[in-house]
Every structure is written in C-alpha cells, then in structure tokens.
C-alpha cells in the first residue's frame, strides 16, 4: 500500500493569519511558502485538490493561494466546493494560474474566488493583495 503525502502543518504566524498554498509544482510551493512566511503568515501546503479539501476539514485557513491545474481536483472544483460549504464562508481564495484568458478568469471569479492572479506574477503585488484581503498591514 502506497502512503500518500499529507499536507504540511502550518507554524505560528506573526499576526495569526494562516495561508494554505495549493499547488503541485514544487518550485512554486517553495517560493510561495518563503514569500508568505517572510510576510508574517503561517503557511500550510497541499499538493493537490484532495489535500486542500482535507486541510480545510482540519482547520480552515484564512486564505488559499490556489493553483488551477492540479491532480485530484483542479482549482475550479476546489473553489466551488469551498463556496458551497458554509463552514468556509470566511476563507478567502486567490487563484494563481498560468491560464490567463479572460474566460478562465471570469470562471474563477464566478465560482467565488476573491482574486485571480496569472503566473508569472509580481511577488510584491501578490503579498499586497493577500494582506489587503486579510486586513493585515
């Protein structure tokens, strides 16, 4: 029986806000984890849509940085599931994706994403967006 990797638990944050980074690309995960930790957030990692839902079931984060193209469930499915469950009403969602067409952006926002950022992105702008969505200075 093959053991599946579990989401990495989040350490304590300087201002108490938790972010779940959901992406299957190791380099992007490392970059986002470093960036958000440096900005004072506790960061948890999920490598696919299934792990993201499992992490939400344990302790919902304040915000998800959610890739669109992933195994198990894509980001659109994860976003839709989050928005259909009242327990996660306070969870903010920023979709991060290489898919930059307007129809894809409109779909993500229509499913309930709070923002839609295309890769490559400015790290400074992303941190500002996250802080703004979470009301952190």
Backbone as CSV, one residue per row, in Angstrom:
resi,resn,N_x,N_y,N_z,CA_x,CA_y,CA_z,C_x,C_y,C_z
1,UNK,0.833,-1.178,0.000,0.000,0.000,0.000,0.881,1.246,0.000
2,UNK,0.613,2.150,-0.930,1.414,3.366,-1.053,0.872,4.441,-0.126
3,UNK,1.756,5.061,0.626,1.345,6.119,1.527,1.302,7.447,0.794
4,UNK,0.200,8.166,0.909,0.050,9.471,0.276,0.631,10.543,1.182
5,UNK,1.304,11.551,0.617,1.817,12.642,1.457,0.662,13.480,2.004
6,UNK,0.803,13.899,3.232,-0.223,14.736,3.854,0.199,16.200,3.757
7,UNK,-0.769,17.068,3.887,-0.476,18.492,3.877,0.449,18.817,5.048
8,UNK,1.367,19.739,4.828,2.322,20.145,5.845,1.645,21.101,6.825
9,UNK,1.690,20.841,8.139,1.042,21.736,9.090,1.702,23.110,9.129
10,UNK,0.898,24.093,9.459,1.378,25.470,9.473,1.986,25.836,10.815
11,UNK,3.118,26.558,10.801,3.686,27.070,12.041,2.900,28.307,12.494
12,UNK,3.211,28.803,13.663,2.531,30.002,14.166,2.879,31.214,13.309
13,UNK,1.922,32.127,13.182,2.127,33.333,12.377,2.274,34.553,13.267
14,UNK,2.995,35.540,12.745,3.220,36.775,13.491,1.900,37.486,13.794
15,UNK,0.970,37.485,12.866,-0.296,38.190,13.078,-1.493,37.240,13.115
16,UNK,-1.231,35.942,13.272,-2.294,34.975,13.456,-3.049,34.548,12.212
17,UNK,-2.632,34.967,11.050,-3.328,34.602,9.806,-2.654,33.401,9.163
18,UNK,-3.489,32.485,8.674,-2.992,31.243,8.077,-3.314,31.203,6.590
19,UNK,-2.334,30.741,5.820,-2.492,30.619,4.366,-2.234,29.174,3.972
20,UNK,-3.107,28.659,3.109,-2.915,27.341,2.531,-2.476,27.530,1.087
21,UNK,-1.255,27.087,0.786,-0.727,27.130,-0.576,-1.069,25.786,-1.218
22,UNK,-1.826,25.847,-2.330,-2.259,24.628,-3.011,-1.700,24.648,-4.424
23,UNK,-0.663,23.848,-4.646,-0.009,23.804,-5.952,0.774,22.504,-6.052
24,UNK,0.842,21.935,-7.240,1.573,20.680,-7.426,2.987,20.890,-7.954
25,UNK,3.374,22.135,-8.153,4.703,22.461,-8.684,5.635,22.807,-7.515
26,UNK,6.617,21.927,-7.185,7.471,22.136,-6.006,8.161,23.494,-5.954
27,UNK,8.656,23.997,-7.072,9.349,25.293,-7.057,8.407,26.438,-6.700
28,UNK,7.193,26.381,-7.183,6.211,27.421,-6.859,5.814,27.324,-5.395
29,UNK,5.619,26.109,-4.911,5.272,25.902,-3.498,6.362,26.482,-2.608
30,UNK,7.634,26.163,-2.898,8.740,26.684,-2.087,8.776,28.209,-2.117
31,UNK,8.605,28.785,-3.298,8.641,30.249,-3.424,7.511,30.901,-2.644
32,UNK,6.301,30.373,-2.791,5.147,30.951,-2.093,5.258,30.762,-0.588
33,UNK,5.742,29.606,-0.167,5.912,29.363,1.259,6.915,30.360,1.853
34,UNK,8.043,30.550,1.186,9.045,31.502,1.646,8.474,32.921,1.685
35,UNK,7.824,33.318,0.598,7.272,34.663,0.474,6.245,34.966,1.560
36,UNK,5.307,34.049,1.772,4.235,34.280,2.740,4.733,34.180,4.179
37,UNK,5.686,33.300,4.430,6.272,33.204,5.768,7.035,34.482,6.091
38,UNK,7.781,34.970,5.119,8.525,36.224,5.292,7.573,37.394,5.569
39,UNK,6.365,37.345,5.002,5.366,38.398,5.210,4.623,38.223,6.537
40,UNK,4.976,37.168,7.305,4.399,37.003,8.637,3.222,36.056,8.739
41,UNK,2.954,35.295,7.692,1.822,34.366,7.705,2.278,32.961,8.079
42,UNK,1.399,32.209,8.726,1.607,30.777,8.904,1.211,30.133,7.584
43,UNK,2.002,29.191,7.111,1.762,28.603,5.794,1.636,27.091,5.911
44,UNK,0.592,26.576,5.300,0.387,25.139,5.174,0.413,24.818,3.686
45,UNK,0.837,23.616,3.341,0.986,23.214,1.948,0.050,22.057,1.631
46,UNK,-0.590,22.128,0.475,-1.333,21.000,-0.085,-0.874,20.877,-1.533
47,UNK,-0.644,19.655,-1.979,-0.073,19.444,-3.307,-1.088,19.068,-4.376
48,UNK,-2.351,18.964,-3.982,-3.402,18.697,-4.955,-4.751,19.085,-4.338
49,UNK,-5.796,18.989,-5.128,-7.109,19.400,-4.657,-7.638,18.585,-3.495
50,UNK,-7.363,17.286,-3.500,-7.819,16.423,-2.404,-7.168,16.847,-1.087
51,UNK,-5.840,17.078,-1.118,-5.144,17.525,0.093,-5.671,18.878,0.566
52,UNK,-6.041,19.732,-0.365,-6.585,21.047,0.003,-7.885,20.890,0.794
53,UNK,-8.787,20.041,0.301,-10.064,19.818,0.994,-9.816,19.189,2.366
54,UNK,-8.873,18.241,2.445,-8.539,17.623,3.729,-8.009,18.659,4.718
55,UNK,-7.168,19.569,4.247,-6.625,20.623,5.111,-7.740,21.549,5.603
56,UNK,-8.680,21.864,4.727,-9.818,22.702,5.115,-10.671,22.018,6.184
57,UNK,-10.821,20.722,6.066,-11.603,19.953,7.041,-10.968,20.011,8.428
58,UNK,-9.629,20.018,8.478,-8.936,20.037,9.776,-9.079,21.402,10.427
59,UNK,-8.479,22.405,9.847,-8.534,23.776,10.373,-8.552,24.715,9.174
60,UNK,-9.691,25.325,8.888,-9.757,26.191,7.704,-8.759,27.352,7.795
61,UNK,-8.010,27.579,6.716,-7.084,28.712,6.695,-7.870,30.007,6.464
62,UNK,-7.185,31.113,6.644,-7.804,32.404,6.353,-7.855,32.660,4.853
63,UNK,-6.877,32.100,4.114,-6.782,32.357,2.683,-6.117,31.183,1.984
64,UNK,-6.572,30.886,0.782,-5.931,29.887,-0.077,-5.268,30.585,-1.243
65,UNK,-4.042,30.192,-1.544,-3.395,30.523,-2.810,-3.543,29.252,-3.627
66,UNK,-4.434,29.271,-4.599,-4.938,28.062,-5.239,-4.584,28.002,-6.718
67,UNK,-3.784,27.004,-7.077,-3.463,26.764,-8.482,-4.702,26.204,-9.178
68,UNK,-4.806,26.410,-10.481,-5.929,25.867,-11.229,-5.623,24.463,-11.730
69,UNK,-4.483,24.284,-12.368,-4.159,22.994,-12.989,-3.404,22.103,-12.005
70,UNK,-4.150,21.141,-11.416,-3.576,20.223,-10.427,-4.232,18.854,-10.562
71,UNK,-3.562,17.818,-10.013,-4.200,16.498,-9.967,-5.264,16.425,-8.875
72,UNK,-6.005,15.328,-8.878,-7.075,15.028,-7.921,-8.315,15.876,-8.203
73,UNK,-8.302,17.148,-7.845,-9.356,18.097,-8.214,-8.640,19.337,-8.693
74,UNK,-9.099,19.931,-9.781,-8.461,21.175,-10.203,-8.925,22.323,-9.306
75,UNK,-8.303,23.476,-9.476,-8.615,24.629,-8.635,-10.047,25.100,-8.746
76,UNK,-10.655,24.963,-9.913,-12.056,25.360,-10.074,-12.964,24.496,-9.200
77,UNK,-12.704,23.188,-9.169,-13.507,22.269,-8.354,-13.321,22.590,-6.872
78,UNK,-12.077,22.821,-6.460,-11.803,23.157,-5.063,-12.517,24.452,-4.685
79,UNK,-12.417,25.461,-5.518,-13.063,26.748,-5.259,-14.582,26.563,-5.112
80,UNK,-15.158,25.817,-6.030,-16.609,25.592,-5.992,-17.025,24.858,-4.710
81,UNK,-16.259,23.840,-4.322,-16.583,23.091,-3.096,-16.494,23.977,-1.856
82,UNK,-15.481,24.825,-1.829,-15.328,25.735,-0.685,-16.532,26.663,-0.587
83,UNK,-16.935,27.223,-1.701,-18.039,28.184,-1.690,-19.409,27.537,-1.457
84,UNK,-19.496,26.226,-1.600,-20.759,25.525,-1.340,-20.899,25.104,0.118
85,UNK,-19.844,25.260,0.908,-19.850,24.822,2.301,-19.803,26.039,3.225
86,UNK,-20.857,26.247,3.983,-20.978,27.426,4.861,-19.853,27.507,5.903
87,UNK,-19.263,26.373,6.266,-18.172,26.394,7.261,-16.995,27.222,6.787
88,UNK,-16.845,27.370,5.479,-15.671,28.029,4.919,-16.007,29.398,4.325
89,UNK,-17.115,29.982,4.774,-17.521,31.295,4.253,-16.458,32.369,4.447
90,UNK,-15.704,32.303,5.531,-14.706,33.330,5.810,-13.371,33.114,5.124
91,UNK,-13.223,32.005,4.429,-11.956,31.699,3.769,-11.855,32.436,2.441
92,UNK,-10.802,33.216,2.281,-10.561,33.943,1.029,-9.814,33.039,0.057
93,UNK,-10.051,33.265,-1.239,-9.407,32.447,-2.264,-8.767,33.339,-3.319
94,UNK,-7.468,33.139,-3.543,-6.760,33.787,-4.640,-6.305,32.669,-5.563
95,UNK,-6.836,32.659,-6.771,-6.421,31.655,-7.745,-5.145,32.145,-8.414
96,UNK,-4.143,31.265,-8.468,-2.863,31.557,-9.108,-2.701,30.573,-10.255
97,UNK,-2.598,31.074,-11.469,-2.560,30.162,-12.596,-1.861,30.740,-13.808
98,UNK,-1.382,29.846,-14.650,-0.809,30.255,-15.936,-1.922,30.510,-16.951
99,UNK,-3.125,30.101,-16.622,-4.270,30.306,-17.516,-4.763,31.745,-17.379
100,UNK,-4.432,32.553,-18.377,-4.725,33.978,-18.269,-5.836,34.498,-19.154
101,UNK,-6.519,33.601,-19.883,-7.596,34.081,-20.752,-8.743,34.636,-19.921
102,UNK,-9.408,35.627,-20.456,-10.485,36.301,-19.732,-11.604,35.339,-19.333
103,UNK,-11.916,34.361,-20.185,-12.976,33.392,-19.859,-12.603,32.565,-18.625
104,UNK,-11.321,32.214,-18.491,-10.872,31.442,-17.337,-10.909,32.282,-16.070
105,UNK,-10.492,33.538,-16.198,-10.557,34.468,-15.066,-12.004,34.653,-14.618
106,UNK,-12.894,34.870,-15.583,-14.322,35.059,-15.277,-14.887,33.817,-14.589
107,UNK,-14.478,32.634,-15.040,-14.962,31.390,-14.422,-14.527,31.309,-12.962
108,UNK,-13.243,31.590,-12.692,-12.744,31.543,-11.322,-13.475,32.521,-10.415
109,UNK,-13.681,33.727,-10.889,-14.381,34.734,-10.084,-15.854,34.366,-9.899
110,UNK,-16.471,33.803,-10.942,-17.876,33.390,-10.856,-18.063,32.251,-9.855
111,UNK,-17.046,31.403,-9.713,-17.119,30.301,-8.751,-16.868,30.762,-7.319
112,UNK,-16.442,32.009,-7.157,-16.285,32.551,-5.815,-14.886,32.944,-5.404
113,UNK,-13.927,32.891,-6.328,-12.575,33.351,-5.979,-12.619,34.847,-5.682
114,UNK,-11.820,35.267,-4.716,-11.752,36.687,-4.366,-10.833,37.450,-5.306
115,UNK,-9.887,36.740,-5.904,-8.983,37.354,-6.870,-8.426,36.251,-7.755
116,UNK,-7.892,36.652,-8.908,-7.366,35.717,-9.904,-6.079,36.329,-10.423
117,UNK,-4.950,35.677,-10.147,-3.640,36.208,-10.496,-2.974,35.248,-11.474
118,UNK,-2.462,35.796,-12.576,-1.809,34.943,-13.563,-0.304,34.880,-13.315
119,UNK,0.251,33.695,-13.574,1.698,33.471,-13.486,2.315,33.869,-14.817
120,UNK,3.489,34.443,-14.829,4.266,34.883,-13.667,3.619,36.118,-13.040
121,UNK,3.867,36.306,-11.753,3.262,37.415,-11.027,4.334,38.151,-10.237
122,UNK,4.016,39.368,-9.878,4.898,40.165,-9.032,4.723,39.698,-7.594
123,UNK,5.821,39.314,-6.941,5.707,38.859,-5.556,5.229,39.985,-4.644
124,UNK,5.703,41.194,-4.908,5.284,42.340,-4.093,3.785,42.573,-4.211
125,UNK,3.270,42.519,-5.434,1.840,42.733,-5.660,1.024,41.618,-5.012
126,UNK,1.502,40.373,-5.110,0.779,39.260,-4.501,0.702,39.425,-2.985
127,UNK,1.800,39.764,-2.344,1.793,39.973,-0.891,0.832,41.101,-0.531
128,UNK,0.833,42.176,-1.293,-0.092,43.288,-1.029,-1.548,42.840,-1.157
129,UNK,-1.853,42.038,-2.184,-3.222,41.533,-2.368,-3.644,40.678,-1.177
130,UNK,-2.757,39.767,-0.764,-3.065,38.882,0.356,-3.294,39.694,1.622
131,UNK,-2.411,40.620,1.909,-2.569,41.455,3.098,-3.866,42.251,3.048
132,UNK,-4.188,42.792,1.906,-5.418,43.562,1.744,-6.651,42.689,1.981
133,UNK,-6.676,41.503,1.386,-7.815,40.598,1.557,-7.990,40.160,3.011
134,UNK,-6.872,40.078,3.752,-6.935,39.629,5.138,-6.946,40.779,6.156
135,UNK,-6.895,42.006,5.672,-6.917,43.153,6.556,-5.688,43.255,7.445
136,UNK,-4.527,42.910,6.868,-3.252,42.928,7.609,-2.373,44.013,7.008
137,UNK,-1.651,44.728,7.867,-0.730,45.755,7.372,0.695,45.297,7.418
